[in-house]
Amino acid sequence: INGHLAEKGLMMREGTIVDATLIAAPPSTKNKDGKRDPEMHQSKKSNDWHFGMKAHIGVDAASGLVHTVVGTAGNVADVTQAHA
């Protein structure tokens, strides 16, 4: 996304809003391998547990343009943990 913005002569220089959304995956082990997808993990939101991944999305606070999207396992609390 940053490359696309750079091609247009745009660059994010102000504040960023980061949010994460859960992407559900089937928790069942009733597949040919008898296993869950190893890249998917559980995550608790409020009092509910979800199985899958998270998409961490960075948006420029002033313009509303999305400039970063990072996918992580569901148990990653924030995007900085994904790069640790």
PDB file of N, CA, C and O in Angstrom:
ATOM      1  N   ILE A   1       0.829  -1.187   0.000  1.00  0.00           N
ATOM      2  CA  ILE A   1       0.000   0.000   0.000  1.00  0.00           C
ATOM      3  C   ILE A   1       0.868   1.244   0.000  1.00  0.00           C
ATOM      4  O   ILE A   1       0.585   2.203  -0.717  1.00  0.00           O
ATOM      5  N   ASN A   2       1.941   1.232   0.814  1.00  0.00           N
ATOM      6  CA  ASN A   2       2.825   2.401   0.832  1.00  0.00           C
ATOM      7  C   ASN A   2       3.441   2.655  -0.540  1.00  0.00           C
ATOM      8  O   ASN A   2       3.606   3.806  -0.945  1.00  0.00           O
ATOM      9  N   GLY A   3       3.784   1.571  -1.262  1.00  0.00           N
ATOM     10  CA  GLY A   3       4.337   1.718  -2.605  1.00  0.00           C
ATOM     11  C   GLY A   3       3.341   2.346  -3.564  1.00  0.00           C
ATOM     12  O   GLY A   3       3.698   3.207  -4.369  1.00  0.00           O
ATOM     13  N   HIS A   4       2.092   1.912  -3.476  1.00  0.00           N
ATOM     14  CA  HIS A   4       1.036   2.469  -4.327  1.00  0.00           C
ATOM     15  C   HIS A   4       0.848   3.959  -4.036  1.00  0.00           C
ATOM     16  O   HIS A   4       0.715   4.763  -4.958  1.00  0.00           O
ATOM     17  N   LEU A   5       0.837   4.324  -2.750  1.00  0.00           N
ATOM     18  CA  LEU A   5       0.694   5.739  -2.399  1.00  0.00           C
ATOM     19  C   LEU A   5       1.891   6.549  -2.896  1.00  0.00           C
ATOM     20  O   LEU A   5       1.726   7.670  -3.377  1.00  0.00           O
ATOM     21  N   ALA A   6       3.092   5.985  -2.780  1.00  0.00           N
ATOM     22  CA  ALA A   6       4.296   6.688  -3.246  1.00  0.00           C
ATOM     23  C   ALA A   6       4.227   6.937  -4.752  1.00  0.00           C
ATOM     24  O   ALA A   6       4.652   7.995  -5.218  1.00  0.00           O
ATOM     25  N   GLU A   7       3.698   5.981  -5.521  1.00  0.00           N
ATOM     26  CA  GLU A   7       3.533   6.165  -6.965  1.00  0.00           C
ATOM     27  C   GLU A   7       2.622   7.343  -7.280  1.00  0.00           C
ATOM     28  O   GLU A   7       2.776   7.997  -8.312  1.00  0.00           O
ATOM     29  N   LYS A   8       1.679   7.607  -6.394  1.00  0.00           N
ATOM     30  CA  LYS A   8       0.741   8.715  -6.569  1.00  0.00           C
ATOM     31  C   LYS A   8       1.260  10.014  -5.966  1.00  0.00           C
ATOM     32  O   LYS A   8       0.586  11.043  -6.002  1.00  0.00           O
ATOM     33  N   GLY A   9       2.488   9.950  -5.402  1.00  0.00           N
ATOM     34  CA  GLY A   9       3.071  11.142  -4.798  1.00  0.00           C
ATOM     35  C   GLY A   9       2.532  11.431  -3.403  1.00  0.00           C
ATOM     36  O   GLY A   9       2.633  12.559  -2.920  1.00  0.00           O
ATOM     37  N   LEU A  10       1.958  10.415  -2.748  1.00  0.00           N
ATOM     38  CA  LEU A  10       1.390  10.591  -1.421  1.00  0.00           C
ATOM     39  C   LEU A  10       2.245   9.895  -0.367  1.00  0.00           C
ATOM     40  O   LEU A  10       2.873   8.872  -0.640  1.00  0.00           O
ATOM     41  N   MET A  11       2.262  10.455   0.832  1.00  0.00           N
ATOM     42  CA  MET A  11       2.993   9.845   1.928  1.00  0.00           C
ATOM     43  C   MET A  11       2.260  10.155   3.233  1.00  0.00           C
ATOM     44  O   MET A  11       1.826  11.286   3.454  1.00  0.00           O
ATOM     45  N   MET A  12       2.127   9.156   4.085  1.00  0.00           N
ATOM     46  CA  MET A  12       1.489   9.367   5.376  1.00  0.00           C
ATOM     47  C   MET A  12       2.477  10.011   6.338  1.00  0.00           C
ATOM     48  O   MET A  12       3.561   9.475   6.570  1.00  0.00           O
ATOM     49  N   ARG A  13       2.109  11.154   6.895  1.00  0.00           N
ATOM     50  CA  ARG A  13       3.003  11.870   7.802  1.00  0.00           C
ATOM     51  C   ARG A  13       2.350  12.201   9.132  1.00  0.00           C
ATOM     52  O   ARG A  13       3.038  12.634  10.056  1.00  0.00           O
ATOM     53  N   GLU A  14       1.059  12.013   9.258  1.00  0.00           N
ATOM     54  CA  GLU A  14       0.341  12.396  10.465  1.00  0.00           C
ATOM     55  C   GLU A  14      -0.024  11.165  11.274  1.00  0.00           C
ATOM     56  O   GLU A  14       0.524  10.084  11.056  1.00  0.00           O
ATOM     57  N   GLY A  15      -0.934  11.328  12.190  1.00  0.00           N
ATOM     58  CA  GLY A  15      -1.344  10.258  13.090  1.00  0.00           C
ATOM     59  C   GLY A  15      -1.988   9.087  12.384  1.00  0.00           C
ATOM     60  O   GLY A  15      -2.587   9.230  11.319  1.00  0.00           O
ATOM     61  N   THR A  16      -1.854   7.923  13.000  1.00  0.00           N
ATOM     62  CA  THR A  16      -2.412   6.698  12.459  1.00  0.00           C
ATOM     63  C   THR A  16      -3.357   6.074  13.472  1.00  0.00           C
ATOM     64  O   THR A  16      -3.062   6.033  14.666  1.00  0.00           O
ATOM     65  N   ILE A  17      -4.480   5.594  12.994  1.00  0.00           N
ATOM     66  CA  ILE A  17      -5.413   4.819  13.796  1.00  0.00           C
ATOM     67  C   ILE A  17      -5.195   3.357  13.423  1.00  0.00           C
ATOM     68  O   ILE A  17      -5.233   3.009  12.243  1.00  0.00           O
ATOM     69  N   VAL A  18      -4.964   2.497  14.419  1.00  0.00           N
ATOM     70  CA  VAL A  18      -4.764   1.073  14.162  1.00  0.00           C
ATOM     71  C   VAL A  18      -5.889   0.308  14.835  1.00  0.00           C
ATOM     72  O   VAL A  18      -6.186   0.517  16.011  1.00  0.00           O
ATOM     73  N   ASP A  19      -6.506  -0.573  14.078  1.00  0.00           N
ATOM     74  CA  ASP A  19      -7.564  -1.417  14.612  1.00  0.00           C
ATOM     75  C   ASP A  19      -7.337  -2.826  14.093  1.00  0.00           C
ATOM     76  O   ASP A  19      -6.666  -3.025  13.081  1.00  0.00           O
ATOM     77  N   ALA A  20      -7.897  -3.797  14.788  1.00  0.00           N
ATOM     78  CA  ALA A  20      -7.781  -5.183  14.352  1.00  0.00           C
ATOM     79  C   ALA A  20      -9.173  -5.770  14.205  1.00  0.00           C
ATOM     80  O   ALA A  20     -10.078  -5.472  14.985  1.00  0.00           O
ATOM     81  N   THR A  21      -9.325  -6.605  13.197  1.00  0.00           N
ATOM     82  CA  THR A  21     -10.581  -7.308  13.003  1.00  0.00           C
ATOM     83  C   THR A  21     -10.302  -8.799  12.946  1.00  0.00           C
ATOM     84  O   THR A  21      -9.277  -9.226  12.414  1.00  0.00           O
ATOM     85  N   LEU A  22     -11.205  -9.580  13.487  1.00  0.00           N
ATOM     86  CA  LEU A  22     -11.037 -11.032  13.493  1.00  0.00           C
ATOM     87  C   LEU A  22     -11.514 -11.620  12.175  1.00  0.00           C
ATOM     88  O   LEU A  22     -12.548 -11.220  11.640  1.00  0.00           O
ATOM     89  N   ILE A  23     -10.749 -12.574  11.657  1.00  0.00           N
ATOM     90  CA  ILE A  23     -11.108 -13.306  10.450  1.00  0.00           C
ATOM     91  C   ILE A  23     -11.319 -14.750  10.889  1.00  0.00           C
ATOM     92  O   ILE A  23     -10.365 -15.443  11.242  1.00  0.00           O
ATOM     93  N   ALA A  24     -12.556 -15.194  10.867  1.00  0.00           N
ATOM     94  CA  ALA A  24     -12.899 -16.521  11.386  1.00  0.00           C
ATOM     95  C   ALA A  24     -12.364 -17.634  10.491  1.00  0.00           C
ATOM     96  O   ALA A  24     -12.292 -17.497   9.270  1.00  0.00           O
ATOM     97  N   ALA A  25     -11.991 -18.745  11.138  1.00  0.00           N
ATOM     98  CA  ALA A  25     -11.565 -19.959  10.447  1.00  0.00           C
ATOM     99  C   ALA A  25     -12.308 -21.127  11.080  1.00  0.00           C
ATOM    100  O   ALA A  25     -12.676 -21.051  12.252  1.00  0.00           O
ATOM    101  N   PRO A  26     -12.535 -22.194  10.344  1.00  0.00           N
ATOM    102  CA  PRO A  26     -13.225 -23.335  10.940  1.00  0.00           C
ATOM    103  C   PRO A  26     -12.356 -24.008  12.007  1.00  0.00           C
ATOM    104  O   PRO A  26     -11.224 -24.399  11.721  1.00  0.00           O
ATOM    105  N   PRO A  27     -12.877 -24.149  13.241  1.00  0.00           N
ATOM    106  CA  PRO A  27     -12.092 -24.775  14.302  1.00  0.00           C
ATOM    107  C   PRO A  27     -12.122 -26.294  14.251  1.00  0.00           C
ATOM    108  O   PRO A  27     -11.445 -26.956  15.038  1.00  0.00           O
ATOM    109  N   SER A  28     -12.889 -26.841  13.346  1.00  0.00           N
ATOM    110  CA  SER A  28     -13.083 -28.281  13.288  1.00  0.00           C
ATOM    111  C   SER A  28     -11.806 -29.011  12.892  1.00  0.00           C
ATOM    112  O   SER A  28     -10.982 -28.499  12.134  1.00  0.00           O
ATOM    113  N   THR A  29     -11.667 -30.218  13.424  1.00  0.00           N
ATOM    114  CA  THR A  29     -10.566 -31.100  13.016  1.00  0.00           C
ATOM    115  C   THR A  29     -11.095 -32.196  12.102  1.00  0.00           C
ATOM    116  O   THR A  29     -10.408 -33.185  11.845  1.00  0.00           O
ATOM    117  N   LYS A  30     -12.307 -32.018  11.617  1.00  0.00           N
ATOM    118  CA  LYS A  30     -12.922 -33.012  10.734  1.00  0.00           C
ATOM    119  C   LYS A  30     -12.543 -32.730   9.281  1.00  0.00           C
ATOM    120  O   LYS A  30     -13.393 -32.415   8.449  1.00  0.00           O
ATOM    121  N   ASN A  31     -11.267 -32.850   9.003  1.00  0.00           N
ATOM    122  CA  ASN A  31     -10.763 -32.686   7.643  1.00  0.00           C
ATOM    123  C   ASN A  31      -9.846 -33.863   7.332  1.00  0.00           C
ATOM    124  O   ASN A  31      -9.662 -34.735   8.182  1.00  0.00           O
ATOM    125  N   LYS A  32      -9.276 -33.907   6.156  1.00  0.00           N
ATOM    126  CA  LYS A  32      -8.481 -35.088   5.779  1.00  0.00           C
ATOM    127  C   LYS A  32      -7.238 -35.275   6.652  1.00  0.00           C
ATOM    128  O   LYS A  32      -6.789 -36.406   6.841  1.00  0.00           O
ATOM    129  N   ASP A  33      -6.668 -34.173   7.192  1.00  0.00           N
ATOM    130  CA  ASP A  33      -5.485 -34.288   8.047  1.00  0.00           C
ATOM    131  C   ASP A  33      -5.850 -34.487   9.513  1.00  0.00           C
ATOM    132  O   ASP A  33      -4.999 -34.888  10.308  1.00  0.00           O
ATOM    133  N   GLY A  34      -7.101 -34.215   9.885  1.00  0.00           N
ATOM    134  CA  GLY A  34      -7.526 -34.347  11.271  1.00  0.00           C
ATOM    135  C   GLY A  34      -6.914 -33.303  12.188  1.00  0.00           C
ATOM    136  O   GLY A  34      -6.793 -33.532  13.391  1.00  0.00           O
ATOM    137  N   LYS A  35      -6.519 -32.141  11.627  1.00  0.00           N
ATOM    138  CA  LYS A  35      -5.855 -31.089  12.396  1.00  0.00           C
ATOM    139  C   LYS A  35      -6.454 -29.729  12.068  1.00  0.00           C
ATOM    140  O   LYS A  35      -7.038 -29.524  11.004  1.00  0.00           O
ATOM    141  N   ARG A  36      -6.292 -28.805  13.012  1.00  0.00           N
ATOM    142  CA  ARG A  36      -6.640 -27.403  12.754  1.00  0.00           C
ATOM    143  C   ARG A  36      -5.507 -26.753  11.985  1.00  0.00           C
ATOM    144  O   ARG A  36      -4.376 -27.237  12.011  1.00  0.00           O
ATOM    145  N   ASP A  37      -5.800 -25.672  11.311  1.00  0.00           N
ATOM    146  CA  ASP A  37      -4.769 -24.911  10.601  1.00  0.00           C
ATOM    147  C   ASP A  37      -3.786 -24.360  11.628  1.00  0.00           C
ATOM    148  O   ASP A  37      -4.208 -23.640  12.533  1.00  0.00           O
ATOM    149  N   PRO A  38      -2.487 -24.668  11.527  1.00  0.00           N
ATOM    150  CA  PRO A  38      -1.513 -24.236  12.541  1.00  0.00           C
ATOM    151  C   PRO A  38      -1.296 -22.722  12.593  1.00  0.00           C
ATOM    152  O   PRO A  38      -0.759 -22.221  13.582  1.00  0.00           O
ATOM    153  N   GLU A  39      -1.695 -21.985  11.565  1.00  0.00           N
ATOM    154  CA  GLU A  39      -1.530 -20.532  11.574  1.00  0.00           C
ATOM    155  C   GLU A  39      -2.686 -19.821  12.275  1.00  0.00           C
ATOM    156  O   GLU A  39      -2.615 -18.618  12.526  1.00  0.00           O
ATOM    157  N   MET A  40      -3.738 -20.553  12.588  1.00  0.00           N
ATOM    158  CA  MET A  40      -4.905 -19.973  13.242  1.00  0.00           C
ATOM    159  C   MET A  40      -4.812 -20.213  14.747  1.00  0.00           C
ATOM    160  O   MET A  40      -4.295 -21.240  15.187  1.00  0.00           O
ATOM    161  N   HIS A  41      -5.310 -19.271  15.524  1.00  0.00           N
ATOM    162  CA  HIS A  41      -5.285 -19.392  16.979  1.00  0.00           C
ATOM    163  C   HIS A  41      -6.548 -18.792  17.571  1.00  0.00           C
ATOM    164  O   HIS A  41      -7.294 -18.085  16.894  1.00  0.00           O
ATOM    165  N   GLN A  42      -6.778 -19.086  18.859  1.00  0.00           N
ATOM    166  CA  GLN A  42      -7.932 -18.536  19.550  1.00  0.00           C
ATOM    167  C   GLN A  42      -7.656 -17.125  20.024  1.00  0.00           C
ATOM    168  O   GLN A  42      -6.522 -16.763  20.336  1.00  0.00           O
ATOM    169  N   SER A  43      -8.721 -16.335  20.070  1.00  0.00           N
ATOM    170  CA  SER A  43      -8.645 -14.969  20.563  1.00  0.00           C
ATOM    171  C   SER A  43      -9.928 -14.671  21.321  1.00  0.00           C
ATOM    172  O   SER A  43     -11.011 -15.082  20.904  1.00  0.00           O
ATOM    173  N   LYS A  44      -9.809 -13.956  22.435  1.00  0.00           N
ATOM    174  CA  LYS A  44     -10.985 -13.614  23.218  1.00  0.00           C
ATOM    175  C   LYS A  44     -11.362 -12.165  22.953  1.00  0.00           C
ATOM    176  O   LYS A  44     -10.531 -11.264  23.062  1.00  0.00           O
ATOM    177  N   LYS A  45     -12.624 -11.952  22.603  1.00  0.00           N
ATOM    178  CA  LYS A  45     -13.167 -10.612  22.388  1.00  0.00           C
ATOM    179  C   LYS A  45     -14.387 -10.496  23.285  1.00  0.00           C
ATOM    180  O   LYS A  45     -15.357 -11.235  23.120  1.00  0.00           O
ATOM    181  N   SER A  46     -14.339  -9.576  24.226  1.00  0.00           N
ATOM    182  CA  SER A  46     -15.344  -9.482  25.291  1.00  0.00           C
ATOM    183  C   SER A  46     -15.306 -10.791  26.056  1.00  0.00           C
ATOM    184  O   SER A  46     -14.257 -11.153  26.591  1.00  0.00           O
ATOM    185  N   ASN A  47     -16.406 -11.505  26.125  1.00  0.00           N
ATOM    186  CA  ASN A  47     -16.418 -12.802  26.811  1.00  0.00           C
ATOM    187  C   ASN A  47     -16.518 -13.967  25.841  1.00  0.00           C
ATOM    188  O   ASN A  47     -16.764 -15.099  26.257  1.00  0.00           O
ATOM    189  N   ASP A  48     -16.330 -13.703  24.551  1.00  0.00           N
ATOM    190  CA  ASP A  48     -16.464 -14.737  23.529  1.00  0.00           C
ATOM    191  C   ASP A  48     -15.108 -15.110  22.959  1.00  0.00           C
ATOM    192  O   ASP A  48     -14.248 -14.254  22.752  1.00  0.00           O
ATOM    193  N   TRP A  49     -14.928 -16.414  22.706  1.00  0.00           N
ATOM    194  CA  TRP A  49     -13.705 -16.908  22.081  1.00  0.00           C
ATOM    195  C   TRP A  49     -13.947 -17.097  20.589  1.00  0.00           C
ATOM    196  O   TRP A  49     -15.002 -17.576  20.174  1.00  0.00           O
ATOM    197  N   HIS A  50     -12.953 -16.713  19.788  1.00  0.00           N
ATOM    198  CA  HIS A  50     -13.015 -16.845  18.333  1.00  0.00           C
ATOM    199  C   HIS A  50     -11.763 -17.574  17.874  1.00  0.00           C
ATOM    200  O   HIS A  50     -10.713 -17.463  18.507  1.00  0.00           O
ATOM    201  N   PHE A  51     -11.865 -18.321  16.777  1.00  0.00           N
ATOM    202  CA  PHE A  51     -10.735 -19.056  16.215  1.00  0.00           C
ATOM    203  C   PHE A  51     -10.451 -18.517  14.827  1.00  0.00           C
ATOM    204  O   PHE A  51     -11.351 -18.452  13.990  1.00  0.00           O
ATOM    205  N   GLY A  52      -9.206 -18.129  14.573  1.00  0.00           N
ATOM    206  CA  GLY A  52      -8.844 -17.640  13.250  1.00  0.00           C
ATOM    207  C   GLY A  52      -7.634 -16.741  13.274  1.00  0.00           C
ATOM    208  O   GLY A  52      -6.677 -16.989  14.008  1.00  0.00           O
ATOM    209  N   MET A  53      -7.675 -15.696  12.474  1.00  0.00           N
ATOM    210  CA  MET A  53      -6.582 -14.741  12.335  1.00  0.00           C
ATOM    211  C   MET A  53      -7.102 -13.344  12.641  1.00  0.00           C
ATOM    212  O   MET A  53      -8.304 -13.133  12.798  1.00  0.00           O
ATOM    213  N   LYS A  54      -6.169 -12.389  12.724  1.00  0.00           N
ATOM    214  CA  LYS A  54      -6.522 -10.979  12.868  1.00  0.00           C
ATOM    215  C   LYS A  54      -5.904 -10.195  11.719  1.00  0.00           C
ATOM    216  O   LYS A  54      -4.792 -10.484  11.277  1.00  0.00           O
ATOM    217  N   ALA A  55      -6.635  -9.211  11.250  1.00  0.00           N
ATOM    218  CA  ALA A  55      -6.102  -8.250  10.291  1.00  0.00           C
ATOM    219  C   ALA A  55      -5.931  -6.938  11.050  1.00  0.00           C
ATOM    220  O   ALA A  55      -6.910  -6.355  11.517  1.00  0.00           O
ATOM    221  N   HIS A  56      -4.690  -6.477  11.173  1.00  0.00           N
ATOM    222  CA  HIS A  56      -4.380  -5.209  11.831  1.00  0.00           C
ATOM    223  C   HIS A  56      -4.299  -4.157  10.727  1.00  0.00           C
ATOM    224  O   HIS A  56      -3.488  -4.276   9.809  1.00  0.00           O
ATOM    225  N   ILE A  57      -5.131  -3.139  10.818  1.00  0.00           N
ATOM    226  CA  ILE A  57      -5.279  -2.174   9.735  1.00  0.00           C
ATOM    227  C   ILE A  57      -4.899  -0.784  10.232  1.00  0.00           C
ATOM    228  O   ILE A  57      -5.465  -0.296  11.210  1.00  0.00           O
ATOM    229  N   GLY A  58      -3.938  -0.141   9.556  1.00  0.00           N
ATOM    230  CA  GLY A  58      -3.520   1.221   9.883  1.00  0.00           C
ATOM    231  C   GLY A  58      -4.152   2.206   8.925  1.00  0.00           C
ATOM    232  O   GLY A  58      -4.051   2.060   7.707  1.00  0.00           O
ATOM    233  N   VAL A  59      -4.811   3.224   9.490  1.00  0.00           N
ATOM    234  CA  VAL A  59      -5.519   4.223   8.690  1.00  0.00           C
ATOM    235  C   VAL A  59      -5.009   5.600   9.072  1.00  0.00           C
ATOM    236  O   VAL A  59      -4.849   5.896  10.257  1.00  0.00           O
ATOM    237  N   ASP A  60      -4.751   6.447   8.081  1.00  0.00           N
ATOM    238  CA  ASP A  60      -4.354   7.823   8.342  1.00  0.00           C
ATOM    239  C   ASP A  60      -5.512   8.544   9.013  1.00  0.00           C
ATOM    240  O   ASP A  60      -6.631   8.539   8.500  1.00  0.00           O
ATOM    241  N   ALA A  61      -5.248   9.162  10.158  1.00  0.00           N
ATOM    242  CA  ALA A  61      -6.300   9.802  10.950  1.00  0.00           C
ATOM    243  C   ALA A  61      -6.966  10.958  10.211  1.00  0.00           C
ATOM    244  O   ALA A  61      -8.166  11.179  10.370  1.00  0.00           O
ATOM    245  N   ALA A  62      -6.211  11.691   9.411  1.00  0.00           N
ATOM    246  CA  ALA A  62      -6.767  12.872   8.741  1.00  0.00           C
ATOM    247  C   ALA A  62      -7.549  12.516   7.477  1.00  0.00           C
ATOM    248  O   ALA A  62      -8.652  13.021   7.265  1.00  0.00           O
ATOM    249  N   SER A  63      -6.981  11.649   6.642  1.00  0.00           N
ATOM    250  CA  SER A  63      -7.603  11.378   5.335  1.00  0.00           C
ATOM    251  C   SER A  63      -8.500  10.153   5.324  1.00  0.00           C
ATOM    252  O   SER A  63      -9.378  10.036   4.470  1.00  0.00           O
ATOM    253  N   GLY A  64      -8.286   9.231   6.270  1.00  0.00           N
ATOM    254  CA  GLY A  64      -9.047   7.986   6.273  1.00  0.00           C
ATOM    255  C   GLY A  64      -8.500   6.943   5.321  1.00  0.00           C
ATOM    256  O   GLY A  64      -9.111   5.886   5.157  1.00  0.00           O
ATOM    257  N   LEU A  65      -7.350   7.211   4.677  1.00  0.00           N
ATOM    258  CA  LEU A  65      -6.753   6.250   3.755  1.00  0.00           C
ATOM    259  C   LEU A  65      -6.064   5.127   4.509  1.00  0.00           C
ATOM    260  O   LEU A  65      -5.316   5.374   5.455  1.00  0.00           O
ATOM    261  N   VAL A  66      -6.318   3.888   4.090  1.00  0.00           N
ATOM    262  CA  VAL A  66      -5.635   2.726   4.654  1.00  0.00           C
ATOM    263  C   VAL A  66      -4.220   2.708   4.098  1.00  0.00           C
ATOM    264  O   VAL A  66      -4.028   2.801   2.886  1.00  0.00           O
ATOM    265  N   HIS A  67      -3.217   2.587   4.984  1.00  0.00           N
ATOM    266  CA  HIS A  67      -1.838   2.542   4.506  1.00  0.00           C
ATOM    267  C   HIS A  67      -1.107   1.284   4.920  1.00  0.00           C
ATOM    268  O   HIS A  67      -0.029   1.011   4.392  1.00  0.00           O
ATOM    269  N   THR A  68      -1.655   0.502   5.849  1.00  0.00           N
ATOM    270  CA  THR A  68      -0.980  -0.712   6.288  1.00  0.00           C
ATOM    271  C   THR A  68      -2.024  -1.772   6.628  1.00  0.00           C
ATOM    272  O   THR A  68      -3.020  -1.488   7.295  1.00  0.00           O
ATOM    273  N   VAL A  69      -1.783  -2.997   6.162  1.00  0.00           N
ATOM    274  CA  VAL A  69      -2.602  -4.145   6.551  1.00  0.00           C
ATOM    275  C   VAL A  69      -1.642  -5.293   6.836  1.00  0.00           C
ATOM    276  O   VAL A  69      -0.834  -5.669   5.987  1.00  0.00           O
ATOM    277  N   VAL A  70      -1.743  -5.851   8.056  1.00  0.00           N
ATOM    278  CA  VAL A  70      -0.883  -6.965   8.451  1.00  0.00           C
ATOM    279  C   VAL A  70      -1.766  -8.066   9.011  1.00  0.00           C
ATOM    280  O   VAL A  70      -2.601  -7.808   9.878  1.00  0.00           O
ATOM    281  N   GLY A  71      -1.594  -9.286   8.531  1.00  0.00           N
ATOM    282  CA  GLY A  71      -2.324 -10.431   9.060  1.00  0.00           C
ATOM    283  C   GLY A  71      -1.474 -11.162  10.079  1.00  0.00           C
ATOM    284  O   GLY A  71      -0.289 -11.401   9.847  1.00  0.00           O
ATOM    285  N   THR A  72      -2.078 -11.522  11.218  1.00  0.00           N
ATOM    286  CA  THR A  72      -1.365 -12.257  12.265  1.00  0.00           C
ATOM    287  C   THR A  72      -2.253 -13.388  12.775  1.00  0.00           C
ATOM    288  O   THR A  72      -3.433 -13.473  12.436  1.00  0.00           O
ATOM    289  N   ALA A  73      -1.666 -14.247  13.589  1.00  0.00           N
ATOM    290  CA  ALA A  73      -2.440 -15.280  14.268  1.00  0.00           C
ATOM    291  C   ALA A  73      -3.442 -14.602  15.193  1.00  0.00           C
ATOM    292  O   ALA A  73      -3.221 -13.474  15.633  1.00  0.00           O
ATOM    293  N   GLY A  74      -4.531 -15.282  15.484  1.00  0.00           N
ATOM    294  CA  GLY A  74      -5.590 -14.704  16.303  1.00  0.00           C
ATOM    295  C   GLY A  74      -5.182 -14.319  17.693  1.00  0.00           C
ATOM    296  O   GLY A  74      -5.811 -13.451  18.299  1.00  0.00           O
ATOM    297  N   ASN A  75      -4.134 -14.943  18.227  1.00  0.00           N
ATOM    298  CA  ASN A  75      -3.723 -14.658  19.609  1.00  0.00           C
ATOM    299  C   ASN A  75      -2.730 -13.510  19.721  1.00  0.00           C
ATOM    300  O   ASN A  75      -2.264 -13.220  20.823  1.00  0.00           O
ATOM    301  N   VAL A  76      -2.395 -12.857  18.634  1.00  0.00           N
ATOM    302  CA  VAL A  76      -1.475 -11.708  18.671  1.00  0.00           C
ATOM    303  C   VAL A  76      -2.273 -10.478  19.072  1.00  0.00           C
ATOM    304  O   VAL A  76      -3.259 -10.126  18.424  1.00  0.00           O
ATOM    305  N   ALA A  77      -1.831  -9.818  20.162  1.00  0.00           N
ATOM    306  CA  ALA A  77      -2.577  -8.664  20.690  1.00  0.00           C
ATOM    307  C   ALA A  77      -2.423  -7.427  19.825  1.00  0.00           C
ATOM    308  O   ALA A  77      -3.396  -6.703  19.614  1.00  0.00           O
ATOM    309  N   ASP A  78      -1.226  -7.166  19.319  1.00  0.00           N
ATOM    310  CA  ASP A  78      -1.043  -6.014  18.436  1.00  0.00           C
ATOM    311  C   ASP A  78       0.019  -6.330  17.404  1.00  0.00           C
ATOM    312  O   ASP A  78       0.782  -7.286  17.543  1.00  0.00           O
ATOM    313  N   VAL A  79       0.053  -5.522  16.381  1.00  0.00           N
ATOM    314  CA  VAL A  79       0.903  -5.784  15.224  1.00  0.00           C
ATOM    315  C   VAL A  79       2.403  -5.767  15.577  1.00  0.00           C
ATOM    316  O   VAL A  79       3.192  -6.409  14.883  1.00  0.00           O
ATOM    317  N   THR A  80       2.806  -5.063  16.618  1.00  0.00           N
ATOM    318  CA  THR A  80       4.226  -5.039  16.969  1.00  0.00           C
ATOM    319  C   THR A  80       4.689  -6.399  17.467  1.00  0.00           C
ATOM    320  O   THR A  80       5.875  -6.710  17.355  1.00  0.00           O
ATOM    321  N   GLN A  81       3.790  -7.229  18.019  1.00  0.00           N
ATOM    322  CA  GLN A  81       4.152  -8.577  18.449  1.00  0.00           C
ATOM    323  C   GLN A  81       4.444  -9.471  17.262  1.00  0.00           C
ATOM    324  O   GLN A  81       5.207 -10.429  17.380  1.00  0.00           O
ATOM    325  N   ALA A  82       3.845  -9.169  16.117  1.00  0.00           N
ATOM    326  CA  ALA A  82       4.034 -10.001  14.941  1.00  0.00           C
ATOM    327  C   ALA A  82       5.460  -9.901  14.411  1.00  0.00           C
ATOM    328  O   ALA A  82       5.933 -10.806  13.724  1.00  0.00           O
ATOM    329  N   HIS A  83       6.131  -8.827  14.721  1.00  0.00           N
ATOM    330  CA  HIS A  83       7.490  -8.617  14.207  1.00  0.00           C
ATOM    331  C   HIS A  83       8.548  -8.874  15.266  1.00  0.00           C
ATOM    332  O   HIS A  83       9.735  -8.671  15.012  1.00  0.00           O
ATOM    333  N   ALA A  84       8.139  -9.319  16.454  1.00  0.00           N
ATOM    334  CA  ALA A  84       9.096  -9.563  17.545  1.00  0.00           C
ATOM    335  C   ALA A  84       9.853 -10.840  17.334  1.00  0.00           C
ATOM    336  O   ALA A  84      10.698 -11.199  18.154  1.00  0.00           O
TER     337      ALA A  84
END
